[in-house]
Amino acid sequence: MPGGNLRVSEQHSIETTRISRVAALAGTGVRVGVNYLKHYGRRAVGAESDRAALEEDNASAVYETFSRLKGGPLKLAQMLSIDRHLLPEAYSTQFAKAQYSAPPLSYPLVLRTFRREFGREPLEIFDTFSKVAAHGASIGQVHKASKDGRDYAVKVQYPGVADSLRSDLRVLKPIALQLMGLKERDVADYLKEIETRLLEETDYALELRRSIALSEQSALLKNVRFARYYPEWSTSRILTMDWVDGVTLDKFADGPASQEERDAIGQALWGFYAHQVHGLRVFHADPHPGNFLVKDGALWVLDFGCTKTLEDGFYFKQFRFLDPGLAGDPVRFEAALAALNIVLPEDGAEQRRRILALCERSIRLLARPFWGGVFDFGDPAFMREVYEMGEANARDGELKELQGRRGSSDSVYVHRAFFGLYSLLSRLRARVSVSLPEWLRVEAGLA
């Protein structure tokens, strides 16, 4: 885990009841509303009012509440912060803090969790245990400990997070739908998928098993490293692993690394995802920069709390779209879209034409890295095209009419993982050697 202590004030309590958490979110809404009233009131009387300052005040108010509540609200901020262009700058700047610098809970709350889980305090298990968290995120915070000369990262879950998550998501749902411009009836299956994954993240016993299994199955990957995990000091609410000193991936990307170093880390990151998605069919689905460290030229992967398993039926339907010839064959292309329920039996001819045109444009862009051998993610034109296409789709009123219940909910975390991967590689400005999965090369006649 990254070294250093959080330089923010500690939090001595956390709202755990549904009423108190709803009240906190509602109170933030009132603060934001008052800020807007002040802004428009100044303009009405001819006084100057800084729109940027308004957005900063509102973003700060929202993030302050999300970070205090932790759990679902803070996880939403973390997910939205992966794409720095998705939200207004003030919000993306604030929400980026959710990746690894949320205000920590005070030590007495940590002691309470240890007593409940182990019947002992931290210093009855470890030789040393930092009272101040070194790293705080949406579901839990990390403390540095030592025993017999070895350092450990001990992740302690925030009290009440697991119990409050479902009610948090119900409250946050309208906020997320408004941000994305979506209707609940069109995305109900997707929201259920997100809820399932988030609930899994609160089960540290499950994370322990996955972490050990995926680390062992990925141990031979070039330039990729994993911490060792310790079942004897782990429970469903506490998880212990080796402490790893390193630089978080965003700081490495924004630093003075050479192109060769950037390419090596980018290749390791790409190889990690290619192995897990196409080989194991189980992958790390939380690709924000705080979950990756760079140390001695190697990429260290942390936090397997959010993973996604791909069933064969969905996997082959989803990744068949990487075939370079598919989009140019209208019959095969429409059949592939129908197999994923993107084209529906009740669609008329004009609806099908619009859907095929949209999907062809999207796939020719998003699959481009797979078609060129070596892809330069340092070229800003690629991600600019991705963002511009997303903005154009969001403004397209005709497209919104086509949404309905289309596609598979299994695609949510696939899209999230690859968009996060593209964003990280773009930030690294890495040049990456890419190839299609072997089964697809054979099927497409490229092997």
N, C-alpha and C positions, 0 to 999 in steps of 0.2 A: 504494500500500500504506500502511497506517497507520504513522505516524511513531513515534519513540521506540524505545529498546532494551529487550529483555527483561531483567527484573530477577530472574533466577534463575540458579543456578550452571550453568556449562557442563558438557557431557558429553564426556568425552575418548575414549570408545570406544563401540562398539555391537555387541551380539551378532549375528553373521551366520550362524552354523551352526544347523542344525535342532536339534541336541542341546542347544546352549547356550540357545536360545530356549525349547525345551520345559522345560528345567531351571529357567529363570527363572520361567515360569508355574507350574510345579509347586511351586517354593519359595514363591511367593505364596499358593498354596492351603494350604500347611502353616501359614504365618503366620496366615491367616484362621482355620484350624481351631484353632490354639492360642488365639487370641483368644476364640473361642467356648467352649473348654474352661475358660478362666479365668473367663469370665462365668458359666457354669453352675456352676462349682465354688464361686464366691463365694455364689451363691444357695443352693446345697445346704447350706452351713454357716450360713445365715441372714444373711450379710453383704450389704450393698447393692452392686448392680452396675448402672451406668448403661447402659441399652440404647442411648441416643443416642450415648454415647461409644464403645460397641462398634462401631456402624455407621460412625462417623467413622474409627475406627482401621482397620477393614476396607476402607472406601472409599479411604482414603489409601494403604494397602498395594497395593491393586489398581491404582490410578491410577499410583502410583510405578513399578510394573513395566511397565504399558502405555506410559507416556511414555518409559521407558528403551529399550524394544524398538522403539518407533515402528511404522511400517508398519501391518499388519493389526490388531494390538491397539489402537493409538491411533486407527485409523479406526473401529473398533467403538465406542470411547468417544465419538468425535465424533458418530457417527450416533445413538447412544442419547441424547446430550445435547440433541438438537434439541427433544425434548418434555421439559420440565422436570418433568412429572407422571408420566412413564413409570417412573422408578426412585425408590427411597427418596431423601429429600432429600440425605443425605450423599453418595450416589453421583452424583446429578445435579449437585451443587455441584462435586465433584472432576472429573467428566467434562467439564463445561463448559469447563475449562481447555484441553481438546484443540482447541477452536475456533481459538485463535490464540496460546496461551502455553505450548506444550510446551517443556521444557528444551532449549536449543540444543546442537548439536554444536560442539566446539572448532574453532578456525581451522585447525589442521594437517589435520584431516579434510576441511575445505573445500578447502584447497590441493591435497590429493591428488586430489579429484574434478576440479578445474580442470586439473591436469596430465594426467590421463587423458583428459579430454574435448577439451581444446584444445591440449595440449602446451605450455601457458603458464600462468603464475600470474595471479591477478586484476589485480594492478597492472601487468602487461604488456599488459592490454587496456583497463582503465579508469584514469582519473586518480586516483580515490580509491575505496576499497572498505572498508566497515566490517568489522572483524574480529569484532565481536559481532553475532549475528543480531538483526534488528529484529522478527522474527515467525517463530514456529515452529509447525508443524502436524504432521499425521500422516505425510505422505509426504516432505516437504521443509521447508526453512527459507529465509527471505528475508533477503538482505543489501542494504543501501543502497549504491549506487555512483554515481559521477558521471564524466562525460566531456564536455569542451568546453562546460562550463557547464550541462549538463542532467543531471538526477537520474534514476536507474534503480532498479528493483526487480529483483534477481537471485535467482531461486529455485533452490536447489541441493538435489538429491535426497539423502536419507540413504543412505549406503553399504549395499548389500546388500538394500534394501527390495524391489526388484523380484524378486530371486532367492528371497527367503524368504517371499513373500506367500502362495503356495499352501500351504506347510507351516504357516504361521501360521493360516490359515483352518481347516485341519483340526484344529488344536489348539483354536481358539476356538469351533468349531462347537458342541460340547456345552455350553459356557458360554452362548452365545446362545440355544440351544434351551431350556435350563433357565430363562433369564430370561423367555422368551416363552411357556413352557409348551407347546412344540410337539414333534412327532415328526419325525425326519429324513425318513422315507419320505413324509411328507405335503408336505414343502417342498423336496424335492431340486431341482426345477426353479428354484425361487426362489433357493436358495443358489447355483446355477450362474450365474444372472443377476447376482447380487451379486459373485461372483468375477470374472466377465467385466468388469464396470464397474470394479472395483478394480484389476484388471490394466491396464486402459486408463489409469487415473490415473497409473501409473508410467511411461508413455511420454510424455515432455514434447514430443517431436517431433509426436506426434498432437495434444497439447493446443495446441501452437503453431498448427497448421493450423486446428483448430476455433475457437480464440480469434479469429484473424483473420477467418475466414469469418462466424462468428456476430456479431461486432462490426460488421462491414460491413453485414450483412443487417439489423441492428437499429439502425443509425446514426440513423434518422429518428424514433425513438421520443421522445416528449415527456419531457423532464426525466430522461433516462437517458443516462449517459456510460460510455465504455470507455477503457481504457488502450491505447496503441499498443504493438505487439509487435515484437521485433527478431530476425529469423532469423539474422543474421550473428553474434549472440552467444548463440545457443541451440543445444542438442543434445538428445538423448534423455534427458539427465540434468540439464541446466541450461536455464532459461528466463528470458529477459530482457524486461522491459516497462517502461513509464514508471512512475516513482514518483508516487503520488498521496497527498497529505496529506489526511486526512479523519477523520471520526469513525465508528467501527464502528456498525452499525445498532442493536445492543442498547444501546450507550451513548447514542446519539441518542434511542432510544425511552424510556430510563429518565431522560433529562435534562429540561430545562425548556422544550422546544419547544412552541410554540403549537399549538392544534388545527388551524389552517390549514396550518402546516408539516407536521404529522403526516399530514394528509389528502393533501398534495401528494406526499410521499414514498411513502405507501401506494398512491396511484393510480399512481405511476411503477412501483412494484414489481408491482402487478397487471397493468399494461399490458405490462410486460416479459414476464411469464409467458404472458399471453394471446396475444401476438404469436408467441412461440416455439412454444407448444404447438399453437395453432390455425392459425397462419400457416405457420411454417417446418417444423413437425412434428419439430423438434429442439430440446431445451430443456436449460437449466442445471439439473442434477439434484442439486445440493448446496446447499440453501437454509439454511445456518446463518449466523448474523449476521456472523461474521468474513469472509464473502465479499462483503459489501456495505458501502460507505462512503457517508457523506453529506458533501458539500462544496458550499458556496455554494448550498444549496437543491436540489441535484441528487443523484440516486442513481447511484453508481458501482458497476458490477458487476465483480467480480474472479473469477479462477480458474474456467476452463472445463474443468478436468481431468475432472470427472464430468458427462457429458452423455448423453442418451438420445434415440435416434431412434425415431419412431413410424411403423410401416408403416401404410398406408391401411386394410388389413383390420382391424387391431386398433384403430386410432384411432376409426373410425366405430362399432364395437361398444362401445367403452369410453365414449365421450362421448355416445352416444345416451341414456344414463341421466340426462343433464341436462334432458331433455324434461319439463316440468312435468306433462304428462298421462300419462306412461308408467306410473308407479307405480299410477295409478288404473285402469288397463286390465289386468286379470289375464292375459288371453291374450297381449297384446303384451309384457307385463312378463316372463312366464315364457319367452317365445320369446327375448327379449333376454338373459336370464340363461343360457339354454341355449346361445346363440351364443358366450358367453364360457366355456362349460364350468363354470359355477357350479352350474347344475342339470344333472345327468347322466342319461343314458338309463336307468340301472339304479336310480335313486331311486324309492322307493315313494311312494304318495299322501301319507302322513304326513310323510315326509322333505321332499317338495316343499312342503307347506304350511308347515313350519317354516322352510325356506330362504327362501321368498317373504316370509314375515312379517318375518324378520330383515333381508333386503335392502331391503324397503320402508321399514322404520323407519330403516335406515342412510342410504338415499338421500334420504329426505325431510329428514333433518338435514343431511347433508354437501353436498347440492346447494342448500340454502336460500339461500346468498349469491347464486346466479345468478338467483333468481326475483323479487327485490324492487326492481330498479333501482339503489338506493343501499343498501349494507349497512353497518351500524355494527359493525365488529369491536371497538369499544371496549366493547360490551355484554358483560360477563363471563358472562352466562347462556349464550351460544352455545358458547364453548369449554368451559364447565362441563358442558354437555350432551354435548359430544363426549367429554370425559374420562370422564364417568359411563357413557356407553354402552360405551366401550372396557373399563372396569373390569367392567361387568356381563357383557359378552361373555366376558371372560377367566375369570370365575367360573362361567360356564354350562357344566356338565358335559355336558348334552345337545348343546350346540353343538360341543364338542370331538369328539363322536362323528360329527359331520357333516363334519369337516374334509376328510380324504382329499386326493386330488390334484385340487383344484378351482381354477378360474380360470386366468388366464394369467400366466406369469412376467413378461410385459411390463408388468404392472400395478404391479410392485414400486416402480419409481422414479416412476411417475405418482402413486401414493399418497404416496410419500415427499415429492415435490415439493409437492403440494397441502397435505399436512399441515404441512410446514415453512412454506409460504406463509401458511396460516391462522394458525399460531403467531406468525409475525413480525408480521402485520397486527394480531393481537390485542395483542401487546406494544406495538405502535405506537399502539394505540387509534385506528386510522384509520377514517374513513368513506370508502367506496370506491364509485364508480359502476361497476356491473357489467352486462354484457349477454351473452346467449347467442351462440355462434358463428352467423354468418349462415346457414350451411347448415342448422343445426338449427332456427332460427327459421322458415325456409321449410318444412322438413319437418313442423314442429309446427303450421303454419298461423298463426304469430305475426308473420310479416313483412308 
